[in-house]
Amino acid sequence: ELQQLCCRQLEEIQRLKRIAQKLLLLAHADAGTLARHRTALNLSSLVREIFEDMAGIAPELDSRCATASDITVNGDPTLLRQAVRNLTVNALKYNRAGGRMTIAVDSEGGFASVTVANTGPIIPPEEFERIFERFYRRQSTGAKITEGSGLGLSLAREIARAHGGDLCLIRSDADSNVFRL
């Protein structure tokens, strides 16, 4: 019984640590000091690695990855990994049973993009910007309750902006929610 209590307390400490780390990153974004450690990074490889990890977490989903080979960007590897991971975790958490999650990497006009889509509850247009607010969590009828702090998408957006890009919800229709970083 004592061991179970200690395990639950350790899990809670780890959860609080992750929240504190996210808040610290957001404070750096507010101060304009995010993404200072840039290096050449193979974005295609990074996305494939994250996809393999995430697909293993939710084998019941139809998960697909399409990456153009060897798209290289100049960025902070740790932060970009965090942004892509936040998007894929969201796509898994807010998906329907037996749904689909796709992730793609592409390059056009000298700019790289990562697109993540899922078949979760459709996000209405009036919430397209609101979902990026800190601590905001959608409440939809019939949706399963998911853990989280409501910081993942806002942090991913700040990381994208610190790299000269952006994160937006580009489509939400009867088939899927589509985010582009």
MDTraj code that builds the backbone (N, CA, C; nanometers):
import mdtraj as md
import numpy as np

residues = "GLU LEU GLN GLN LEU CYS CYS ARG GLN LEU GLU GLU ILE GLN ARG LEU LYS ARG ILE ALA GLN LYS LEU LEU LEU LEU ALA HIS ALA ASP ALA GLY THR LEU ALA ARG HIS ARG THR ALA LEU ASN LEU SER SER LEU VAL ARG GLU ILE PHE GLU ASP MET ALA GLY ILE ALA PRO GLU LEU ASP SER ARG CYS ALA THR ALA SER ASP ILE THR VAL ASN GLY ASP PRO THR LEU LEU ARG GLN ALA VAL ARG ASN LEU THR VAL ASN ALA LEU LYS TYR ASN ARG ALA GLY GLY ARG MET THR ILE ALA VAL ASP SER GLU GLY GLY PHE ALA SER VAL THR VAL ALA ASN THR GLY PRO ILE ILE PRO PRO GLU GLU PHE GLU ARG ILE PHE GLU ARG PHE TYR ARG ARG GLN SER THR GLY ALA LYS ILE THR GLU GLY SER GLY LEU GLY LEU SER LEU ALA ARG GLU ILE ALA ARG ALA HIS GLY GLY ASP LEU CYS LEU ILE ARG SER ASP ALA ASP SER ASN VAL PHE ARG LEU".split()
xyz = np.array([
    [0.0828, -0.1196, 0.0000],
    [0.0000, 0.0000, 0.0000],
    [0.0875, 0.1264, 0.0000],
    [0.1928, 0.1252, 0.0817],
    [0.2843, 0.2387, 0.0874],
    [0.3566, 0.2563, -0.0456],
    [0.3941, 0.1441, -0.1073],
    [0.4610, 0.1514, -0.2360],
    [0.3690, 0.2118, -0.3425],
    [0.2412, 0.1752, -0.3433],
    [0.1459, 0.2310, -0.4384],
    [0.1304, 0.3812, -0.4168],
    [0.1243, 0.4226, -0.2910],
    [0.1137, 0.5649, -0.2591],
    [0.2358, 0.6399, -0.3099],
    [0.3540, 0.5840, -0.2882],
    [0.4770, 0.6481, -0.3352],
    [0.4805, 0.6569, -0.4875],
    [0.4337, 0.5522, -0.5547],
    [0.4289, 0.5542, -0.7016],
    [0.3352, 0.6627, -0.7523],
    [0.2184, 0.6757, -0.6909],
    [0.1236, 0.7812, -0.7313],
    [0.1830, 0.9192, -0.7072],
    [0.2521, 0.9363, -0.5951],
    [0.3140, 1.0653, -0.5656],
    [0.4250, 1.0959, -0.6655],
    [0.5042, 0.9960, -0.7016],
    [0.6097, 1.0151, -0.8004],
    [0.5512, 1.0535, -0.9360],
    [0.4429, 0.9884, -0.9762],
    [0.3760, 1.0238, -1.1021],
    [0.3278, 1.1682, -1.0996],
    [0.2716, 1.2107, -0.9875],
    [0.2230, 1.3482, -0.9751],
    [0.3389, 1.4477, -0.9796],
    [0.4493, 1.4132, -0.9166],
    [0.5678, 1.5000, -0.9199],
    [0.6183, 1.5131, -1.0630],
    [0.6218, 1.4021, -1.1376],
    [0.6655, 1.4060, -1.2767],
    [0.5721, 1.4922, -1.3624],
    [0.4423, 1.4805, -1.3383],
    [0.3445, 1.5620, -1.4115],
    [0.3666, 1.7102, -1.3837],
    [0.3865, 1.7455, -1.2565],
    [0.4109, 1.8850, -1.2186],
    [0.5422, 1.9363, -1.2767],
    [0.6416, 1.8489, -1.2840],
    [0.7700, 1.8872, -1.3432],
    [0.7529, 1.9213, -1.4915],
    [0.6744, 1.8382, -1.5642],
    [0.6500, 1.8658, -1.7066],
    [0.5769, 1.9986, -1.7258],
    [0.4798, 2.0266, -1.6398],
    [0.4075, 2.1539, -1.6488],
    [0.5027, 2.2702, -1.6238],
    [0.5868, 2.2588, -1.5210],
    [0.6824, 2.3658, -1.4895],
    [0.7787, 2.3881, -1.6062],
    [0.8243, 2.2808, -1.6702],
    [0.9140, 2.2945, -1.7849],
    [0.8454, 2.3657, -1.9010],
    [0.7192, 2.3325, -1.9253],
    [0.6449, 2.3991, -2.0324],
    [0.6252, 2.5469, -2.0021],
    [0.5931, 2.5779, -1.8773],
    [0.5750, 2.7176, -1.8389],
    [0.7057, 2.7961, -1.8531],
    [0.8177, 2.7327, -1.8194],
    [0.9472, 2.7981, -1.8353],
    [0.9755, 2.8267, -1.9821],
    [0.9455, 2.7308, -2.0694],
    [0.9644, 2.7534, -2.2130],
    [0.8750, 2.8664, -2.2629],
    [0.7507, 2.8711, -2.2153],
    [0.6601, 2.9795, -2.2555],
    [0.7110, 3.1141, -2.2046],
    [0.7698, 3.1178, -2.0853],
    [0.8278, 3.2424, -2.0333],
    [0.9445, 3.2870, -2.1217],
    [1.0254, 3.1912, -2.1682],
    [1.1339, 3.2257, -2.2611],
    [1.0766, 3.2797, -2.3921],
    [0.9676, 3.2220, -2.4383],
    [0.9033, 3.2715, -2.5608],
    [0.8562, 3.4150, -2.5413],
    [0.7950, 3.4419, -2.4264],
    [0.7484, 3.5777, -2.3973],
    [0.8642, 3.6769, -2.3943],
    [0.9806, 3.6305, -2.3474],
    [1.0981, 3.7172, -2.3370],
    [1.1769, 3.7238, -2.4677],
    [1.1368, 3.6442, -2.5666],
    [1.2070, 3.6449, -2.6949],
    [1.3391, 3.5704, -2.6913],
    [1.3555, 3.4785, -2.5985],
    [1.4826, 3.4061, -2.5852],
    [1.4685, 3.2567, -2.6139],
    [1.3674, 3.2203, -2.6874],
    [1.3464, 3.0801, -2.7220],
    [1.4219, 3.0482, -2.8508],
    [1.4649, 2.9257, -2.8675],
    [1.5310, 2.8757, -2.9904],
    [1.6630, 2.9451, -3.0182],
    [1.7470, 2.9521, -2.9177],
    [1.8778, 3.0150, -2.9366],
    [1.9839, 2.9162, -2.9830],
    [1.9597, 2.7873, -2.9733],
    [2.0606, 2.6861, -3.0056],
    [2.0248, 2.6167, -3.1369],
    [2.0427, 2.6880, -3.2456],
    [2.0038, 2.6352, -3.3762],
    [2.1196, 2.5621, -3.4421],
    [2.0821, 2.4578, -3.5140],
    [2.1786, 2.3781, -3.5887],
    [2.1064, 2.3159, -3.7079],
    [2.1823, 2.2669, -3.8049],
    [2.1207, 2.1966, -3.9179],
    [2.0579, 2.0681, -3.8653],
    [1.9340, 2.0428, -3.9048],
    [1.8573, 1.9315, -3.8503],
    [1.7769, 1.8660, -3.9617],
    [1.7825, 1.7350, -3.9698],
    [1.7041, 1.6611, -4.0679],
    [1.5627, 1.6457, -4.0113],
    [1.4723, 1.7306, -4.0548],
    [1.3346, 1.7309, -4.0056],
    [1.2616, 1.6018, -4.0429],
    [1.2907, 1.5474, -4.1593],
    [1.2269, 1.4226, -4.2019],
    [1.2592, 1.3099, -4.1042],
    [1.3845, 1.2967, -4.0655],
    [1.4247, 1.1919, -3.9712],
    [1.3619, 1.2133, -3.8347],
    [1.3616, 1.3377, -3.7888],
    [1.3022, 1.3689, -3.6587],
    [1.1548, 1.3285, -3.6555],
    [1.0816, 1.3625, -3.7594],
    [0.9389, 1.3303, -3.7653],
    [0.9174, 1.1797, -3.7731],
    [0.9987, 1.1091, -3.8510],
    [0.9847, 0.9631, -3.8595],
    [1.0077, 0.8983, -3.7232],
    [1.1080, 0.9453, -3.6486],
    [1.1355, 0.8913, -3.5146],
    [1.0163, 0.9121, -3.4216],
    [0.9625, 1.0339, -3.4207],
    [0.8485, 1.0646, -3.3347],
    [0.7274, 0.9816, -3.3767],
    [0.7059, 0.9689, -3.5066],
    [0.5931, 0.8891, -3.5565],
    [0.6024, 0.7452, -3.5074],
    [0.7190, 0.6852, -3.5166],
    [0.7354, 0.5459, -3.4732],
    [0.7030, 0.5313, -3.3245],
    [0.7482, 0.6266, -3.2433],
    [0.7182, 0.6235, -3.0998],
    [0.5679, 0.6356, -3.0757],
    [0.5036, 0.7305, -3.1421],
    [0.3615, 0.7563, -3.1201],
    [0.2744, 0.6433, -3.1742],
    [0.3102, 0.5881, -3.2898],
    [0.2308, 0.4794, -3.3476],
    [0.2327, 0.3573, -3.2554],
    [0.3429, 0.3365, -3.1854],
    [0.3517, 0.2257, -3.0908],
    [0.2640, 0.2452, -2.9682],
    [0.2372, 0.3709, -2.9338],
    [0.1548, 0.4019, -2.8166],
    [0.0074, 0.3716, -2.8444],
    [-0.0352, 0.3931, -2.9692],
    [-0.1773, 0.3737, -3.0043],
    [-0.1890, 0.2808, -3.1253],
    [-0.1599, 0.1505, -3.1072],
    [-0.1638, 0.0587, -3.2216],
    [-0.3032, 0.0383, -3.2801],
    [-0.4079, 0.0767, -3.2053],
    [-0.5448, 0.0594, -3.2553],
    [-0.5816, 0.1641, -3.3601],
    [-0.5010, 0.2693, -3.3728],
    [-0.5282, 0.3726, -3.4726],
    [-0.4611, 0.3383, -3.6051],
    [-0.5192, 0.3878, -3.7122],
    [-0.4585, 0.3781, -3.8450],
    [-0.3623, 0.4962, -3.8557],
    [-0.2343, 0.4711, -3.8279],
    [-0.1339, 0.5782, -3.8269],
    [-0.0504, 0.5723, -3.9539],
    [-0.0314, 0.6893, -4.0151],
    [0.0438, 0.6969, -4.1406],
    [0.1424, 0.8126, -4.1351],
    [0.2573, 0.7907, -4.1992],
    [0.3611, 0.8933, -4.2035],
    [0.4105, 0.9067, -4.3466],
    [0.4122, 1.0306, -4.3969],
    [0.4624, 1.0579, -4.5314],
    [0.5624, 1.1721, -4.5211],
    [0.6888, 1.1387, -4.5386],
    [0.7900, 1.2435, -4.5299],
    [0.8709, 1.2468, -4.6585],
    [0.8879, 1.3671, -4.7089],
    [0.9811, 1.3839, -4.8193],
    [1.1195, 1.3553, -4.7605],
    [1.2042, 1.2918, -4.8361],
    [1.3332, 1.2507, -4.7794],
    [1.4264, 1.3695, -4.7576],
    [1.4906, 1.3653, -4.6454],
    [1.5996, 1.4564, -4.6106],
    [1.5670, 1.6056, -4.6221],
    [1.4589, 1.6481, -4.5634],
    [1.4316, 1.7917, -4.5540],
    [1.5077, 1.8432, -4.4334],
    [1.5985, 1.9349, -4.4575],
    [1.6835, 1.9884, -4.3517],
    [1.6420, 2.1311, -4.3195],
    [1.6368, 2.1611, -4.1907],
    [1.6044, 2.2961, -4.1445],
    [1.7122, 2.3414, -4.0464],
    [1.7167, 2.4694, -4.0216],
    [1.8071, 2.5256, -3.9223],
    [1.7228, 2.5574, -3.7996],
    [1.7387, 2.4788, -3.6944],
    [1.6543, 2.4999, -3.5772],
    [1.7088, 2.4330, -3.4533],
    [1.6390, 2.4539, -3.3455],
    [1.6738, 2.3935, -3.2176],
    [1.6129, 2.2531, -3.2143],
    [1.6963, 2.1486, -3.2173],
    [1.6436, 2.0119, -3.2237],
    [1.5512, 1.9762, -3.1069],
    [1.5858, 2.0177, -2.9875],
    [1.5042, 1.9851, -2.8698],
    [1.3676, 2.0505, -2.8787],
    [1.3648, 2.1773, -2.9177],
    [1.2374, 2.2485, -2.9255],
    [1.1508, 2.1978, -3.0399],
    [1.2111, 2.1743, -3.1554],
    [1.1318, 2.1242, -3.2681],
    [1.0777, 1.9844, -3.2377],
    [1.1558, 1.9027, -3.1701],
    [1.1074, 1.7705, -3.1282],
    [0.9867, 1.7874, -3.0365],
    [0.9951, 1.8844, -2.9430],
    [0.8852, 1.9100, -2.8496],
    [0.7594, 1.9533, -2.9245],
    [0.7744, 2.0420, -3.0219],
    [0.6590, 2.0919, -3.0973],
    [0.5905, 1.9791, -3.1751],
    [0.6688, 1.8994, -3.2466],
    [0.6114, 1.7911, -3.3261],
    [0.5501, 1.6859, -3.2338],
    [0.6176, 1.6581, -3.1237],
    [0.5645, 1.5600, -3.0280],
    [0.4318, 1.6087, -2.9690],
    [0.4237, 1.7372, -2.9343],
    [0.2987, 1.7918, -2.8807],
    [0.1843, 1.7737, -2.9802],
    [0.2112, 1.7994, -3.1075],
    [0.1070, 1.7845, -3.2094],
    [0.0629, 1.6392, -3.2242],
    [0.1588, 1.5468, -3.2254],
    [0.1217, 1.4069, -3.2437],
    [0.0522, 1.3511, -3.1191],
    [0.0971, 1.3903, -3.0021],
    [0.0295, 1.3452, -2.8794],
    [-0.1151, 1.3944, -2.8797],
    [-0.1340, 1.5198, -2.9199],
    [-0.2701, 1.5751, -2.9299],
    [-0.3546, 1.4963, -3.0296],
    [-0.2956, 1.4629, -3.1440],
    [-0.3691, 1.3891, -3.2469],
    [-0.4102, 1.2505, -3.1971],
    [-0.3295, 1.1927, -3.1095],
    [-0.3641, 1.0623, -3.0531],
    [-0.4687, 1.0756, -2.9427],
    [-0.4472, 1.1705, -2.8531],
    [-0.5370, 1.1868, -2.7380],
    [-0.6775, 1.2266, -2.7800],
    [-0.6878, 1.3135, -2.8786],
    [-0.8179, 1.3648, -2.9212],
    [-0.8611, 1.2992, -3.0514],
    [-0.8579, 1.1680, -3.0538],
    [-0.8985, 1.0923, -3.1715],
    [-1.0138, 1.0006, -3.1322],
    [-1.0836, 0.9503, -3.2295],
    [-1.1911, 0.8561, -3.1994],
    [-1.1339, 0.7149, -3.2018],
    [-1.2017, 0.6226, -3.1367],
    [-1.1593, 0.4829, -3.1339],
    [-1.1510, 0.4301, -3.2776],
    [-1.0399, 0.3685, -3.3106],
    [-1.0209, 0.3150, -3.4448],
    [-0.9995, 0.4214, -3.5503],
    [-0.9712, 0.5436, -3.5085],
    [-0.9542, 0.6556, -3.6010],
    [-0.8208, 0.6533, -3.6741],
    [-0.7921, 0.7641, -3.7388],
    [-0.6716, 0.7777, -3.8197],
    [-0.5902, 0.8971, -3.7725],
    [-0.4569, 0.8820, -3.7748],
    [-0.3652, 0.9923, -3.7474],
    [-0.2608, 0.9903, -3.8582],
    [-0.2426, 1.1040, -3.9245],
    [-0.1410, 1.1119, -4.0292],
    [-0.0467, 1.2280, -3.9989],
    [0.0770, 1.2074, -4.0367],
    [0.1768, 1.3132, -4.0215],
    [0.2576, 1.3174, -4.1506],
    [0.2839, 1.4380, -4.1979],
    [0.3572, 1.4533, -4.3240],
    [0.4568, 1.5673, -4.3121],
    [0.5673, 1.5531, -4.3807],
    [0.6700, 1.6576, -4.3877],
    [0.6870, 1.6909, -4.5343],
    [0.6914, 1.8193, -4.5634],
    [0.7053, 1.8628, -4.7012],
    [0.7873, 1.9904, -4.7056],
    [0.8277, 2.0284, -4.8240],
    [0.9046, 2.1506, -4.8425],
    [0.8588, 2.2181, -4.9708],
    [0.8392, 2.3498, -4.9612],
    [0.7970, 2.4249, -5.0792],
    [0.8481, 2.5676, -5.0675],
    [0.9092, 2.6165, -5.1712],
    [0.9566, 2.7542, -5.1734],
    [1.0585, 2.7854, -5.0640],
    [1.1387, 2.6874, -5.0261],
    [1.2404, 2.7101, -4.9240],
    [1.1898, 2.6994, -4.7811],
    [1.0623, 2.6632, -4.7641],
    [1.0050, 2.6488, -4.6307],
    [0.9622, 2.5044, -4.6086],
    [0.9912, 2.4542, -4.4902],
    [0.9496, 2.3188, -4.4531],
    [0.8204, 2.3274, -4.3745],
    [0.7382, 2.2233, -4.3850],
    [0.6153, 2.2182, -4.3059],
    [0.5917, 2.0766, -4.2555],
    [0.5294, 2.0707, -4.1384],
    [0.4868, 1.9444, -4.0801],
    [0.3354, 1.9543, -4.0657],
    [0.2636, 1.8574, -4.1210],
    [0.1181, 1.8559, -4.1132],
    [0.0751, 1.7335, -4.0337],
    [-0.0100, 1.7561, -3.9345],
    [-0.0613, 1.6479, -3.8512],
    [-0.2134, 1.6536, -3.8571],
    [-0.2758, 1.5392, -3.8872],
    [-0.4216, 1.5335, -3.8962],
    [-0.4724, 1.4147, -3.8154],
    [-0.5941, 1.4287, -3.7642],
    [-0.6586, 1.3171, -3.6954],
    [-0.8080, 1.3191, -3.7240],
    [-0.8745, 1.2118, -3.6838],
    [-1.0180, 1.1985, -3.7058],
    [-1.0940, 1.2143, -3.5745],
    [-1.0461, 1.3033, -3.4905],
    [-1.1104, 1.3279, -3.3617],
    [-1.2310, 1.4186, -3.3750],
    [-1.2885, 1.4585, -3.2609],
    [-1.4033, 1.5498, -3.2643],
    [-1.3677, 1.6773, -3.3416],
    [-1.4567, 1.7170, -3.4284],
    [-1.4323, 1.8334, -3.5138],
    [-1.4287, 1.9610, -3.4298],
    [-1.3286, 2.0422, -3.4570],
    [-1.3121, 2.1696, -3.3875],
    [-1.3887, 2.2758, -3.4658],
    [-1.4844, 2.3425, -3.4024],
    [-1.5616, 2.4441, -3.4749],
    [-1.4761, 2.5675, -3.5064],
    [-1.5068, 2.6369, -3.6169],
    [-1.4272, 2.7522, -3.6587],
    [-1.4079, 2.8586, -3.5503],
    [-1.5085, 2.8784, -3.4646],
    [-1.4946, 2.9808, -3.3604],
    [-1.3888, 2.9435, -3.2558],
    [-1.3411, 2.8196, -3.2580],
    [-1.2370, 2.7780, -3.1634],
    [-1.0997, 2.7637, -3.2288],
    [-1.0882, 2.7929, -3.3573],
    [-0.9617, 2.7747, -3.4288],
    [-0.8459, 2.8478, -3.3610],
    [-0.8664, 2.9674, -3.3115],
    [-0.7596, 3.0406, -3.2427],
    [-0.7569, 3.0106, -3.0940],
    [-0.8725, 2.9859, -3.0384],
    [-0.8834, 2.9651, -2.8939],
    [-0.8055, 2.8429, -2.8468],
    [-0.7960, 2.7391, -2.9299],
    [-0.7271, 2.6171, -2.8884],
    [-0.5778, 2.6389, -2.8653],
    [-0.5245, 2.7521, -2.9127],
    [-0.3829, 2.7827, -2.8920],
    [-0.3583, 2.8666, -2.7667],
    [-0.4653, 2.9038, -2.6966],
    [-0.4493, 2.9808, -2.5729],
    [-0.3943, 2.8909, -2.4627],
    [-0.3127, 2.9481, -2.3789],
    [-0.2564, 2.8735, -2.2671],
    [-0.3664, 2.8279, -2.1718],
    [-0.3598, 2.7038, -2.1332],
    [-0.4509, 2.6382, -2.0398],
    [-0.5904, 2.6106, -2.0969],
    [-0.6144, 2.6447, -2.2233],
    [-0.7456, 2.6187, -2.2816],
    [-0.7576, 2.4704, -2.3140],
    [-0.8707, 2.4140, -2.2760],
    [-0.9015, 2.2745, -2.3080],
    [-1.0440, 2.2679, -2.3592],
    [-1.0613, 2.2075, -2.4746],
    [-1.1943, 2.1945, -2.5350],
    [-1.2816, 2.1044, -2.4508],
    [-1.4049, 2.1410, -2.4400],
    [-1.5056, 2.0572, -2.3750],
    [-1.6071, 2.0201, -2.4814],
    [-1.6062, 1.8960, -2.5221],
    [-1.7040, 1.8543, -2.6227],
    [-1.7875, 1.7401, -2.5663],
    [-1.9093, 1.7371, -2.6069],
    [-2.0003, 1.6352, -2.5551],
    [-1.9603, 1.4977, -2.6051],
    [-1.9633, 1.4017, -2.5147],
    [-1.9323, 1.2645, -2.5508],
    [-1.7852, 1.2327, -2.5648],
    [-1.6996, 1.3313, -2.5491],
    [-1.5560, 1.3056, -2.5628],
    [-1.5015, 1.2449, -2.4347],
    [-1.4024, 1.1595, -2.4522],
    [-1.3406, 1.1014, -2.3346],
    [-1.2591, 1.2088, -2.2620],
    [-1.2452, 1.1927, -2.1323],
    [-1.1667, 1.2874, -2.0540],
    [-1.0201, 1.2529, -2.0718],
    [-0.9408, 1.3522, -2.1083],
    [-0.7991, 1.3303, -2.1315],
    [-0.7172, 1.4111, -2.0336],
    [-0.6004, 1.3566, -2.0022],
    [-0.5096, 1.4283, -1.9139],
    [-0.4388, 1.5363, -1.9929],
    [-0.3899, 1.6351, -1.9216],
    [-0.3145, 1.7416, -1.9843],
    [-0.3365, 1.8721, -1.9120],
    [-0.2548, 1.9693, -1.9487],
    [-0.2605, 2.0995, -1.8818],
    [-0.3127, 2.2096, -1.9733],
    [-0.3313, 2.1805, -2.1014],
    [-0.3748, 2.2844, -2.1938],
    [-0.2603, 2.3738, -2.2383],
    [-0.1374, 2.3240, -2.2324],
    [-0.0211, 2.4038, -2.2724],
    [0.0448, 2.3544, -2.4010],
    [0.0134, 2.2324, -2.4440],
    [0.0828, 2.1710, -2.5565],
    [0.0750, 2.2482, -2.6865],
    [-0.0447, 2.2859, -2.7289],
    [-0.0579, 2.3574, -2.8560],
    [-0.0018, 2.4992, -2.8489],
    [-0.0204, 2.5669, -2.7350],
    [0.0346, 2.7024, -2.7240],
    [0.1873, 2.6977, -2.7259],
    [0.2451, 2.5976, -2.6627],
    [0.3904, 2.5835, -2.6647],
    [0.4401, 2.5495, -2.8047],
    [0.3727, 2.4581, -2.8731],
    [0.4122, 2.4232, -3.0099],
    [0.4069, 2.5455, -3.1009],
    [0.3046, 2.6292, -3.0833],
    [0.2935, 2.7500, -3.1652],
    [0.4076, 2.8478, -3.1350],
    [0.4413, 2.8650, -3.0090],
    [0.5507, 2.9557, -2.9722],
    [0.6841, 2.9052, -3.0270],
    [0.7039, 2.7734, -3.0254],
    [0.8272, 2.7163, -3.0810],
    [0.8326, 2.7435, -3.2309],
    [0.7212, 2.7231, -3.3001],
    [0.7168, 2.7508, -3.4445],
    [0.7486, 2.8978, -3.4716],
    [0.6908, 2.9865, -3.3954],
    [0.7137, 3.1301, -3.4157],
    [0.8572, 3.1689, -3.3849],
    [0.9177, 3.1046, -3.2853],
    [1.0580, 3.1330, -3.2532],
    [1.1508, 3.0891, -3.3665],
    [1.1017, 3.0016, -3.4526],
    [1.1791, 2.9560, -3.5681],
    [1.1374, 3.0280, -3.6970],
    [1.0608, 3.1345, -3.6842],
    [1.0197, 3.2120, -3.8011],
    [0.9010, 3.1534, -3.8740],
    [0.8298, 3.0610, -3.8108],
    [0.7130, 2.9999, -3.8726],
    [0.5885, 3.0247, -3.7902],
    [0.4934, 2.9353, -3.8004],
    [0.3698, 2.9459, -3.7233],
    [0.3063, 2.8076, -3.7145],
    [0.2081, 2.7956, -3.6314],
    [0.1271, 2.6750, -3.6197],
    [-0.0173, 2.7183, -3.6284],
    [-0.0922, 2.6533, -3.7135],
    [-0.2340, 2.6883, -3.7250],
    [-0.3157, 2.5638, -3.7572],
    [-0.4422, 2.5731, -3.7272],
    [-0.5391, 2.4715, -3.7651],
    [-0.5886, 2.5144, -3.9027],
    [-0.5561, 2.4379, -4.0054],
    [-0.5897, 2.4823, -4.1404],
    [-0.7226, 2.4278, -4.1893],
    [-0.7714, 2.3207, -4.1258],
    [-0.8999, 2.2661, -4.1688],
    [-0.9582, 2.1792, -4.0583],
    [-1.0864, 2.1884, -4.0433],
    [-1.1588, 2.1012, -3.9522],
    [-1.2936, 2.0734, -4.0188],
    [-1.3079, 1.9514, -4.0693],
    [-1.4302, 1.9198, -4.1416],
    [-1.4818, 1.7825, -4.0971],
    [-1.5737, 1.7291, -4.1717],
    [-1.6362, 1.6021, -4.1341],
    [-1.5367, 1.4870, -4.1293],
    [-1.4228, 1.5029, -4.1947],
    [-1.3254, 1.3952, -4.2022],
    [-1.2132, 1.4074, -4.0992],
    [-1.1610, 1.5290, -4.0788],
    [-1.0443, 1.5400, -3.9909],
    [-1.0146, 1.6839, -3.9499],
    [-0.9307, 1.6930, -3.8443],
    [-0.8703, 1.8186, -3.8014],
    [-0.7286, 1.8194, -3.8555],
    [-0.6852, 1.9268, -3.9192],
    [-0.5540, 1.9325, -3.9823],
    [-0.4764, 2.0521, -3.9294],
    [-0.3616, 2.0235, -3.8661],
    [-0.2740, 2.1275, -3.8136],
    [-0.1488, 2.1338, -3.8992],
    [-0.0982, 2.2558, -3.9249],
    [0.0256, 2.2718, -4.0005],
    [0.1230, 2.3570, -3.9213],
    [0.2425, 2.3033, -3.9068],
    [0.3538, 2.3693, -3.8377],
    [0.4534, 2.4135, -3.9415],
])
top = md.Topology()
chain = top.add_chain()
for i, resn in enumerate(residues, 1):
    res = top.add_residue(resn, chain, resSeq=i)
    for name in ("N", "CA", "C"):
        top.add_atom(name, md.element.get_by_symbol(name[0]), res)
traj = md.Trajectory(xyz[None], top)
